[in-house]
Amino acid sequence: MHSEIERAVAGKVAASIRASGNAFCRVTFAICSRTPRPEQMTETTKDTGGCGTALATDEQALDVLFEIFKQQVPKTSARFLSLAQSGQYDGCPVHRVVAGGWIQCGDIVDGSGANSGTSTVLGEPETFAVKHDAPGVLGACHAASGEGGSQFYVTLKPLQPFDGKFVAFGRSVMGSASLLDLLQRNRGLCDENTQRPIRDTFVVKKMVVFC
């Protein structure tokens, strides 16, 4: 899958970057058999400042390529791209899966979902120009305080109720169908009461930014 996305980036996607001024981000999602605790992290993982879930064994992994709308949503895009490029998302658990709705990730503090690192006061939402009209829309999670942090979501279907409430800043151009299929094949992945994947087995393994 990496080579397919890399060919796309080298061809059409690279041309789109030049024409639009947008960026692209390849996100590798993985379901693994177990993940070590923070005290088992490697020094390399610790040094990146990431949330610290290093994969022990990958059972299933896939790539999703997102176009990041730097021109339409510059501030939110810049914050996400900075964290992605610095490796802080690498190894973060997907801490919430709403069946048929969305997945949520990006607690770079401890992966619990209770934190949102690098919070900045954004005031009014930046823009609602990007609509939640398809699976694979990438958006920012904002705290009730009005702060914008590191957490993000990916829609699994059109979510019009999110329009005007949450700032979307990207869209999948490749791989979202594979993500849906992965979740379908792993229906017992989550605790039904908490919507959290059991034992943090669903993670963002790696992000690579093209811009």
Phi and psi restraints in degrees (value plus and minus 20) as a CYANA .aco file:
   2 HIS   PHI     -75.5   -35.5
   2 HIS   PSI     -66.5   -26.5
   3 SER   PHI     -85.0   -45.0
   3 SER   PSI     -56.0   -16.0
   4 GLU   PHI     -82.7   -42.7
   4 GLU   PSI     -66.1   -26.1
   5 ILE   PHI     -88.8   -48.8
   5 ILE   PSI     -58.8   -18.8
   6 GLU   PHI     -83.5   -43.5
   6 GLU   PSI     -57.5   -17.5
   7 ARG   PHI     -85.5   -45.5
   7 ARG   PSI     -59.9   -19.9
   8 ALA   PHI     -83.4   -43.4
   8 ALA   PSI     -63.7   -23.7
   9 VAL   PHI     -82.5   -42.5
   9 VAL   PSI     -60.1   -20.1
  10 ALA   PHI     -89.1   -49.1
  10 ALA   PSI     -43.0    -3.0
  11 GLY   PHI    -128.1   -88.1
  11 GLY   PSI    -121.4   -81.4
  12 LYS   PHI     -79.5   -39.5
  12 LYS   PSI     -62.3   -22.3
  13 VAL   PHI     -85.7   -45.7
  13 VAL   PSI     -61.1   -21.1
  14 ALA   PHI     -81.0   -41.0
  14 ALA   PSI     -60.0   -20.0
  15 ALA   PHI     -84.8   -44.8
  15 ALA   PSI     -58.5   -18.5
  16 SER   PHI     -85.9   -45.9
  16 SER   PSI     -57.8   -17.8
  17 ILE   PHI     -79.3   -39.3
  17 ILE   PSI     -65.8   -25.8
  18 ARG   PHI     -85.3   -45.3
  18 ARG   PSI     -59.6   -19.6
  19 ALA   PHI     -97.0   -57.0
  19 ALA   PSI     -58.5   -18.5
  20 SER   PHI    -119.6   -79.6
  20 SER   PSI     -42.9    -2.9
  21 GLY   PHI      59.3    99.3
  21 GLY   PSI     -14.3    25.7
  22 ASN   PHI    -102.5   -62.5
  22 ASN   PSI     151.6   191.6
  23 ALA   PHI    -135.9   -95.9
  23 ALA   PSI     149.5   189.5
  24 PHE   PHI    -150.3  -110.3
  24 PHE   PSI     128.9   168.9
  25 CYS   PHI    -155.3  -115.3
  25 CYS   PSI     102.7   142.7
  26 ARG   PHI    -111.9   -71.9
  26 ARG   PSI     101.2   141.2
  27 VAL   PHI    -130.9   -90.9
  27 VAL   PSI     101.9   141.9
  28 THR   PHI    -116.9   -76.9
  28 THR   PSI      91.6   131.6
  29 PHE   PHI    -112.9   -72.9
  29 PHE   PSI     125.8   165.8
  30 ALA   PHI    -164.1  -124.1
  30 ALA   PSI     123.9   163.9
  31 ILE   PHI    -129.7   -89.7
  31 ILE   PSI     100.8   140.8
  32 CYS   PHI    -139.1   -99.1
  32 CYS   PSI     141.4   181.4
  33 SER   PHI     -94.8   -54.8
  33 SER   PSI     -50.5   -10.5
  34 ARG   PHI    -179.8  -139.8
  34 ARG   PSI     138.6   178.6
  35 THR   PHI    -151.9  -111.9
  35 THR   PSI     116.3   156.3
  36 PRO   PHI     -91.2   -51.2
  36 PRO   PSI     134.7   174.7
  37 ARG   PHI     -93.1   -53.1
  37 ARG   PSI     145.4   185.4
  38 PRO   PHI     -72.2   -32.2
  38 PRO   PSI     -55.7   -15.7
  39 GLU   PHI     -90.3   -50.3
  39 GLU   PSI     -32.1     7.9
  40 GLN   PHI    -117.5   -77.5
  40 GLN   PSI     -17.6    22.4
  41 MET   PHI     -85.5   -45.5
  41 MET   PSI     131.2   171.2
  42 THR   PHI     -99.0   -59.0
  42 THR   PSI     140.0   180.0
  43 GLU   PHI     -82.8   -42.8
  43 GLU   PSI     -53.9   -13.9
  44 THR   PHI     -82.0   -42.0
  44 THR   PSI     -64.0   -24.0
  45 THR   PHI     -84.8   -44.8
  45 THR   PSI     -61.0   -21.0
  46 LYS   PHI     -82.9   -42.9
  46 LYS   PSI     -59.9   -19.9
  47 ASP   PHI     -87.1   -47.1
  47 ASP   PSI     -44.7    -4.7
  48 THR   PHI     -92.2   -52.2
  48 THR   PSI     -37.9     2.1
  49 GLY   PHI      60.7   100.7
  49 GLY   PSI     -10.9    29.1
  50 GLY   PHI     -92.0   -52.0
  50 GLY   PSI     155.9   195.9
  51 CYS   PHI     -96.2   -56.2
  51 CYS   PSI     -29.8    10.2
  52 GLY   PHI      75.8   115.8
  52 GLY   PSI      -0.4    39.6
  53 THR   PHI    -118.7   -78.7
  53 THR   PSI      78.1   118.1
  54 ALA   PHI    -106.2   -66.2
  54 ALA   PSI     115.1   155.1
  55 LEU   PHI     -96.6   -56.6
  55 LEU   PSI     116.2   156.2
  56 ALA   PHI    -111.1   -71.1
  56 ALA   PSI     -70.7   -30.7
  57 THR   PHI    -161.2  -121.2
  57 THR   PSI     103.3   143.3
  58 ASP   PHI    -108.5   -68.5
  58 ASP   PSI     101.3   141.3
  59 GLU   PHI    -112.1   -72.1
  59 GLU   PSI     -59.5   -19.5
  60 GLN   PHI    -164.6  -124.6
  60 GLN   PSI     114.9   154.9
  61 ALA   PHI    -162.9  -122.9
  61 ALA   PSI     128.7   168.7
  62 LEU   PHI    -172.2  -132.2
  62 LEU   PSI     139.1   179.1
  63 ASP   PHI    -130.3   -90.3
  63 ASP   PSI     120.5   160.5
  64 VAL   PHI    -144.4  -104.4
  64 VAL   PSI     109.7   149.7
  65 LEU   PHI    -122.8   -82.8
  65 LEU   PSI     103.0   143.0
  66 PHE   PHI    -130.2   -90.2
  66 PHE   PSI     117.8   157.8
  67 GLU   PHI    -107.4   -67.4
  67 GLU   PSI     109.9   149.9
  68 ILE   PHI    -125.2   -85.2
  68 ILE   PSI     101.9   141.9
  69 PHE   PHI    -105.3   -65.3
  69 PHE   PSI      55.6    95.6
  70 LYS   PHI     -82.3   -42.3
  70 LYS   PSI     -51.5   -11.5
  71 GLN   PHI     -97.6   -57.6
  71 GLN   PSI     -62.6   -22.6
  72 GLN   PHI     -98.0   -58.0
  72 GLN   PSI     -56.6   -16.6
  73 VAL   PHI    -151.9  -111.9
  73 VAL   PSI      47.2    87.2
  74 PRO   PHI     -85.4   -45.4
  74 PRO   PSI     -63.4   -23.4
  75 LYS   PHI     -89.4   -49.4
  75 LYS   PSI     -67.2   -27.2
  76 THR   PHI     -85.8   -45.8
  76 THR   PSI     -60.9   -20.9
  77 SER   PHI     -82.0   -42.0
  77 SER   PSI     -63.3   -23.3
  78 ALA   PHI     -82.3   -42.3
  78 ALA   PSI     -60.4   -20.4
  79 ARG   PHI     -84.6   -44.6
  79 ARG   PSI     -65.6   -25.6
  80 PHE   PHI     -83.2   -43.2
  80 PHE   PSI     -66.8   -26.8
  81 LEU   PHI     -84.3   -44.3
  81 LEU   PSI     -56.8   -16.8
  82 SER   PHI     -82.5   -42.5
  82 SER   PSI     -64.7   -24.7
  83 LEU   PHI     -87.2   -47.2
  83 LEU   PSI     -59.5   -19.5
  84 ALA   PHI     -85.6   -45.6
  84 ALA   PSI     -64.8   -24.8
  85 GLN   PHI     -87.0   -47.0
  85 GLN   PSI     -50.6   -10.6
  86 SER   PHI    -104.3   -64.3
  86 SER   PSI     -21.1    18.9
  87 GLY   PHI      61.7   101.7
  87 GLY   PSI      -9.7    30.3
  88 GLN   PHI     -93.7   -53.7
  88 GLN   PSI     -40.3    -0.3
  89 TYR   PHI    -105.5   -65.5
  89 TYR   PSI     -37.2     2.8
  90 ASP   PHI     -83.2   -43.2
  90 ASP   PSI     101.0   141.0
  91 GLY   PHI      71.2   111.2
  91 GLY   PSI     -21.5    18.5
  92 CYS   PHI     -89.7   -49.7
  92 CYS   PSI     114.2   154.2
  93 PRO   PHI     -87.4   -47.4
  93 PRO   PSI     124.9   164.9
  94 VAL   PHI     -97.8   -57.8
  94 VAL   PSI      87.8   127.8
  95 HIS   PHI    -111.6   -71.6
  95 HIS   PSI     -24.6    15.4
  96 ARG   PHI    -169.8  -129.8
  96 ARG   PSI     112.2   152.2
  97 VAL   PHI    -148.5  -108.5
  97 VAL   PSI      90.7   130.7
  98 VAL   PHI    -114.1   -74.1
  98 VAL   PSI      88.4   128.4
  99 ALA   PHI     -74.8   -34.8
  99 ALA   PSI     106.5   146.5
 100 GLY   PHI      49.0    89.0
 100 GLY   PSI      -5.0    35.0
 101 GLY   PHI    -147.8  -107.8
 101 GLY   PSI     -95.9   -55.9
 102 TRP   PHI    -181.6  -141.6
 102 TRP   PSI     145.9   185.9
 103 ILE   PHI    -135.2   -95.2
 103 ILE   PSI     132.4   172.4
 104 GLN   PHI    -152.9  -112.9
 104 GLN   PSI     119.5   159.5
 105 CYS   PHI    -173.6  -133.6
 105 CYS   PSI     155.9   195.9
 106 GLY   PHI      86.8   126.8
 106 GLY   PSI      -7.8    32.2
 107 ASP   PHI     -96.9   -56.9
 107 ASP   PSI      75.9   115.9
 108 ILE   PHI    -104.3   -64.3
 108 ILE   PSI     -19.6    20.4
 109 VAL   PHI    -100.8   -60.8
 109 VAL   PSI     -78.1   -38.1
 110 ASP   PHI    -164.0  -124.0
 110 ASP   PSI     -14.6    25.4
 111 GLY   PHI      57.3    97.3
 111 GLY   PSI     -16.3    23.7
 112 SER   PHI     -97.2   -57.2
 112 SER   PSI     -43.9    -3.9
 113 GLY   PHI      75.9   115.9
 113 GLY   PSI     -27.4    12.6
 114 ALA   PHI    -107.1   -67.1
 114 ALA   PSI     -30.5     9.5
 115 ASN   PHI    -142.5  -102.5
 115 ASN   PSI     139.2   179.2
 116 SER   PHI    -162.7  -122.7
 116 SER   PSI      76.1   116.1
 117 GLY   PHI     -84.3   -44.3
 117 GLY   PSI     142.4   182.4
 118 THR   PHI      33.7    73.7
 118 THR   PSI      22.4    62.4
 119 SER   PHI     -84.5   -44.5
 119 SER   PSI     117.3   157.3
 120 THR   PHI    -153.1  -113.1
 120 THR   PSI     120.8   160.8
 121 VAL   PHI     -97.3   -57.3
 121 VAL   PSI      97.2   137.2
 122 LEU   PHI    -117.4   -77.4
 122 LEU   PSI     -35.3     4.7
 123 GLY   PHI      50.1    90.1
 123 GLY   PSI    -149.6  -109.6
 124 GLU   PHI     -86.6   -46.6
 124 GLU   PSI     126.4   166.4
 125 PRO   PHI     -73.5   -33.5
 125 PRO   PSI     121.8   161.8
 126 GLU   PHI     -80.7   -40.7
 126 GLU   PSI     -71.9   -31.9
 127 THR   PHI    -188.9  -148.9
 127 THR   PSI     130.2   170.2
 128 PHE   PHI    -130.9   -90.9
 128 PHE   PSI       6.9    46.9
 129 ALA   PHI     -86.5   -46.5
 129 ALA   PSI     -55.2   -15.2
 130 VAL   PHI    -106.0   -66.0
 130 VAL   PSI     101.1   141.1
 131 LYS   PHI    -111.6   -71.6
 131 LYS   PSI     134.7   174.7
 132 HIS   PHI    -112.7   -72.7
 132 HIS   PSI      46.2    86.2
 133 ASP   PHI    -127.1   -87.1
 133 ASP   PSI      -8.9    31.1
 134 ALA   PHI    -182.8  -142.8
 134 ALA   PSI     144.1   184.1
 135 PRO   PHI     -84.2   -44.2
 135 PRO   PSI     131.7   171.7
 136 GLY   PHI      68.5   108.5
 136 GLY   PSI      -8.7    31.3
 137 VAL   PHI     -99.0   -59.0
 137 VAL   PSI     113.8   153.8
 138 LEU   PHI    -125.1   -85.1
 138 LEU   PSI     106.2   146.2
 139 GLY   PHI    -158.9  -118.9
 139 GLY   PSI     146.7   186.7
 140 ALA   PHI    -118.2   -78.2
 140 ALA   PSI     115.4   155.4
 141 CYS   PHI    -109.0   -69.0
 141 CYS   PSI     109.2   149.2
 142 HIS   PHI    -138.0   -98.0
 142 HIS   PSI     120.2   160.2
 143 ALA   PHI     -92.8   -52.8
 143 ALA   PSI     140.0   180.0
 144 ALA   PHI     -81.8   -41.8
 144 ALA   PSI     -41.6    -1.6
 145 SER   PHI     -92.1   -52.1
 145 SER   PSI     -29.0    11.0
 146 GLY   PHI      71.5   111.5
 146 GLY   PSI     -17.3    22.7
 147 GLU   PHI    -104.6   -64.6
 147 GLU   PSI     127.0   167.0
 148 GLY   PHI    -127.5   -87.5
 148 GLY   PSI     112.5   152.5
 149 GLY   PHI    -147.5  -107.5
 149 GLY   PSI    -163.7  -123.7
 150 SER   PHI    -114.6   -74.6
 150 SER   PSI     -36.7     3.3
 151 GLN   PHI     -92.9   -52.9
 151 GLN   PSI     126.8   166.8
 152 PHE   PHI    -162.5  -122.5
 152 PHE   PSI     146.8   186.8
 153 TYR   PHI    -152.8  -112.8
 153 TYR   PSI     139.7   179.7
 154 VAL   PHI    -149.3  -109.3
 154 VAL   PSI     105.4   145.4
 155 THR   PHI     -94.9   -54.9
 155 THR   PSI     127.2   167.2
 156 LEU   PHI    -124.7   -84.7
 156 LEU   PSI     -25.4    14.6
 157 LYS   PHI    -181.5  -141.5
 157 LYS   PSI     150.7   190.7
 158 PRO   PHI     -79.2   -39.2
 158 PRO   PSI     113.8   153.8
 159 LEU   PHI    -150.0  -110.0
 159 LEU   PSI      52.2    92.2
 160 GLN   PHI     -76.6   -36.6
 160 GLN   PSI     -52.0   -12.0
 161 PRO   PHI     -79.8   -39.8
 161 PRO   PSI     -39.1     0.9
 162 PHE   PHI     -97.8   -57.8
 162 PHE   PSI     -40.9    -0.9
 163 ASP   PHI     -83.0   -43.0
 163 ASP   PSI     112.9   152.9
 164 GLY   PHI      61.3   101.3
 164 GLY   PSI     -22.2    17.8
 165 LYS   PHI    -137.6   -97.6
 165 LYS   PSI     -59.7   -19.7
 166 PHE   PHI    -144.4  -104.4
 166 PHE   PSI     126.0   166.0
 167 VAL   PHI    -109.7   -69.7
 167 VAL   PSI      91.1   131.1
 168 ALA   PHI    -108.3   -68.3
 168 ALA   PSI     122.3   162.3
 169 PHE   PHI    -157.7  -117.7
 169 PHE   PSI     -12.8    27.2
 170 GLY   PHI    -179.2  -139.2
 170 GLY   PSI     150.8   190.8
 171 ARG   PHI    -172.1  -132.1
 171 ARG   PSI     119.4   159.4
 172 SER   PHI     -89.3   -49.3
 172 SER   PSI     114.0   154.0
 173 VAL   PHI    -132.8   -92.8
 173 VAL   PSI     -25.9    14.1
 174 MET   PHI    -184.8  -144.8
 174 MET   PSI     111.3   151.3
 175 GLY   PHI      82.2   122.2
 175 GLY   PSI     -27.8    12.2
 176 SER   PHI     -87.3   -47.3
 176 SER   PSI     -52.9   -12.9
 177 ALA   PHI     -84.6   -44.6
 177 ALA   PSI     -56.4   -16.4
 178 SER   PHI     -86.8   -46.8
 178 SER   PSI     -55.6   -15.6
 179 LEU   PHI     -84.3   -44.3
 179 LEU   PSI     -64.3   -24.3
 180 LEU   PHI     -81.1   -41.1
 180 LEU   PSI     -62.1   -22.1
 181 ASP   PHI     -84.1   -44.1
 181 ASP   PSI     -60.6   -20.6
 182 LEU   PHI     -79.0   -39.0
 182 LEU   PSI     -64.0   -24.0
 183 LEU   PHI     -88.4   -48.4
 183 LEU   PSI     -56.1   -16.1
 184 GLN   PHI     -83.2   -43.2
 184 GLN   PSI     -59.0   -19.0
 185 ARG   PHI     -97.0   -57.0
 185 ARG   PSI     -29.9    10.1
 186 ASN   PHI    -148.8  -108.8
 186 ASN   PSI      34.5    74.5
 187 ARG   PHI     -85.8   -45.8
 187 ARG   PSI     -43.9    -3.9
 188 GLY   PHI    -109.5   -69.5
 188 GLY   PSI      -3.8    36.2
 189 LEU   PHI     -85.2   -45.2
 189 LEU   PSI     -53.9   -13.9
 190 CYS   PHI    -131.1   -91.1
 190 CYS   PSI     133.8   173.8
 191 ASP   PHI     -92.8   -52.8
 191 ASP   PSI     102.3   142.3
 192 GLU   PHI     -83.2   -43.2
 192 GLU   PSI     -49.1    -9.1
 193 ASN   PHI     -98.7   -58.7
 193 ASN   PSI     -57.0   -17.0
 194 THR   PHI    -122.4   -82.4
 194 THR   PSI     -33.8     6.2
 195 GLN   PHI      44.2    84.2
 195 GLN   PSI      -2.8    37.2
 196 ARG   PHI    -121.6   -81.6
 196 ARG   PSI     113.0   153.0
 197 PRO   PHI     -76.3   -36.3
 197 PRO   PSI     115.7   155.7
 198 ILE   PHI     -85.8   -45.8
 198 ILE   PSI     110.0   150.0
 199 ARG   PHI      36.9    76.9
 199 ARG   PSI       9.7    49.7
 200 ASP   PHI      31.6    71.6
 200 ASP   PSI      25.6    65.6
 201 THR   PHI    -108.5   -68.5
 201 THR   PSI     -26.7    13.3
 202 PHE   PHI    -131.1   -91.1
 202 PHE   PSI      96.1   136.1
 203 VAL   PHI    -157.3  -117.3
 203 VAL   PSI     142.0   182.0
 204 VAL   PHI    -108.2   -68.2
 204 VAL   PSI      88.4   128.4
 205 LYS   PHI     -94.1   -54.1
 205 LYS   PSI     -62.8   -22.8
 206 LYS   PHI    -179.1  -139.1
 206 LYS   PSI     125.2   165.2
 207 MET   PHI    -142.3  -102.3
 207 MET   PSI     117.2   157.2
 208 VAL   PHI    -148.2  -108.2
 208 VAL   PSI     107.2   147.2
 209 VAL   PHI    -121.9   -81.9
 209 VAL   PSI     116.4   156.4
 210 PHE   PHI    -138.4   -98.4
 210 PHE   PSI     100.7   140.7
